[in-house]
Amino acid sequence: MAALVNLDADRSAVEAARRDPRAFEALYRKYVAQVYNFALYELRDPHAAEDLTAQVFLRALSGLRHFREQTTGPDSSFRVWLFQIARNTLSNERRRNRRHPETPLDAALELPGTHDVSGTAAERDELRAALAAIDRLPADRRRALVLRFVNELDAREIGLVLGRSEGATRVLIHRSLQAVARSMGRSRDAKEDELPAERRRAAN
């Protein structure tokens, strides 16, 4: 009995797009929201995120003939390659701008998937605190968390995007989460210290 071979999840779509560029639309539709969310979280400007997303897919389409499948498992090495392009495009954009755009966190709070946790003021404050804590992380730590929890890449895929081993990526994600938890803990302590004495007693 012949052994089953696990094909890359996007192999057939990539091969179709190589034969006919019009077939690239299937890959675009599959990943455009993920790339846009990544760009929006990094840039905090919807228009800039749209522009960067367009650049990423144009570069992916024009460079598709150079893409080489990196795995033979059920995951998508095309997705990893796409996020590598997104990371490089973002780095180039920032080098041109010479500074990180400064806009409120409100844009990030509108990311798909956050609406179900923003029903109460307390939950929204918690989300703001988490995003603020992530913002204070070094770039690689911040991107590792965004790729893991916003774009749902696994540690191996994130490692390929960031140029790290899978083990080093797992450590990076773990330490990043610890740093966020510590930062949020300090923020809570500071807020409690600001409460009037009678409210602190009531809270206890």
N, C-alpha and C positions, 0 to 999 in steps of 0.2 A: 504494500500500500504506500503510495507516494506521500511524502510529508507535506503538510499544508504550509504554504508560504504566506506570511503576513505582508500585505502590500501597504505602502505608504498611503495614508488616507486620501491624499489629493493627487495621487499619481495619474489617474485617468483624466482628471480635470486639467492638470498641467500639460499632459500630452495632447489633449484636445486643443488647448490654447496655443501650443506650439504649431499645430497644424493650421489653425485658423484663429487669428487674434480676436475675432468676435466672440469666441468661446471663453475668453478671459473674463467675461462678465460674470460667469458663475463663481469664479474665485473672488472677484470684487464683491459680489453680493454676500458671500460667505464671511468675509473678513473685514469689510469696511467699517462696521460698527466697533470692532475690537481696536482697529488702528486709530479710529477717530477718538475713542475713549482714552487711549494711551496719550495721544497728542493733546487732547483737552486737559487731561490731568497735568501734563507737563507745562503747557502754555497758559492755561486759564483764560483763554480767549477763543470763543467759538469760531470766529472768522479765521484766525490764525490756524486753529486746529483743522478747519476744513481745507485751507490752502496746503498745509503740510500733508494731510491725508491724500490729497490729489497728487502731490509730488511723489509720495511713496508708491502709489499704484502706477503712476506713469513710469517711474524708474523700474518697478517690478516688471511691467509689460515690456519695456524696451530691453531689459536685461534677462528676459526669461530664457533665452537660448543659452545663457551662461549658467543657469541654475543647475546644480547637481544634487540629486537626492542624497541625503546624508544618513538615512536610517532605512531599515527594512522592516520596521515594526508598524503597528497600527496607527501611530501618531503621524502628524504632518510635519515633514521637514520644510515644506514650502512655507508654513506658518512661521517657523523659526527664522527662515531666510527673510520673510516679509518684515518681521520685527527687527531684524538686524538692519535692514534698509531704513526703517523708521527711526531707529536709534541714531544711525549715521546722519540721516537727514536732519534730525533735531540738533545734533551736535554742530553740523554745518550752519544751520540757521542761527544758532546762538553765537557762533563765532562771528557771523556777519553782524549781528545786532550788538555784540560786545557786552550785552547785559541780559539778565533774566527779566522777562516782562513781569511787571508788578500789578496784579489785579486781584480782586477779592476772592475768597474761597467759595463764594456763592456759585460760580460756574461749575466747580467740581461737585457741589452738592446736587447738581442737576444730572449727574451721570446716570444712565439707565441702571436700574437695580437699586437705587438709593431711595426711591419714593416710598417703598413699603416700610422703611424704618424711620421716616421723618414725620410720622403722624402726631407725635407729642413733642412739646418743647424740650422735655428732658432728653428724649432720644436724639433730637436734632442737635442739641448742645453736645451730647456725647460724640456724635458724628463729627461735628466741627472740631472738637478737641482731638479726635483721632487724626483727622486730616491735617490739623496744625502740627501735631507731633510728627507725622510722616514728612511734612514739609521741612522740618528741621534736620532731617537725616541727610547724610552725604548722598550724592547723586546715585551711586550704585545701589545703596541700601533702599533708597526711595523707589527706584525703578524695579528692583527685585520684588518689593511688596505690591506695586501696581500691577506688574506682570502676573504675579501669583493670584492676587485676590480680585483684581478688576478684569484682567484678560484671561485668567484661569489657565495659565501655562503651568506645566509641572517643572520640578527643579531641573531636570535634564534640559528641557527646552530653554528655560531661563538662563542656564549656564551657557548654552550655545549663543544666545543673544548677547550676553554680557562678556563672553570670552572667559568663562571660568569652568572648572570641573563641576560635575554634579554634586560631589561631596562638599566642595567649597561653597557652592550656591546654597545648599541646605543650611550650612553654618551661617551664611550671610543672612538668610531669611530668618533663622532662629534669633540671631543677635539683633536684627532689625526690629523684630516683634518685641523682644525684651526692652529695647530702647524706647519704643513707643509706649509700652506699658509703664515703664518708669516715669516717662514724661507726663503721661496722663495722671499717674498717681500724684506727682508733685502738683499738677494743676488742681486736682481735687482738694489736696491739703491746703493750697493757697486760698481756694474759694471758701473752704470751711473756716479758715482764719479770719476771713472778711465778714462772716456772718455775725450779727449782734449776739451777745452772750445768751440772751433768752432763747433765740432761735437755735443756737448750738445745743442748749440743754434740751429743747424740744425734739431736736433731731436725734439726740441720744436716748 
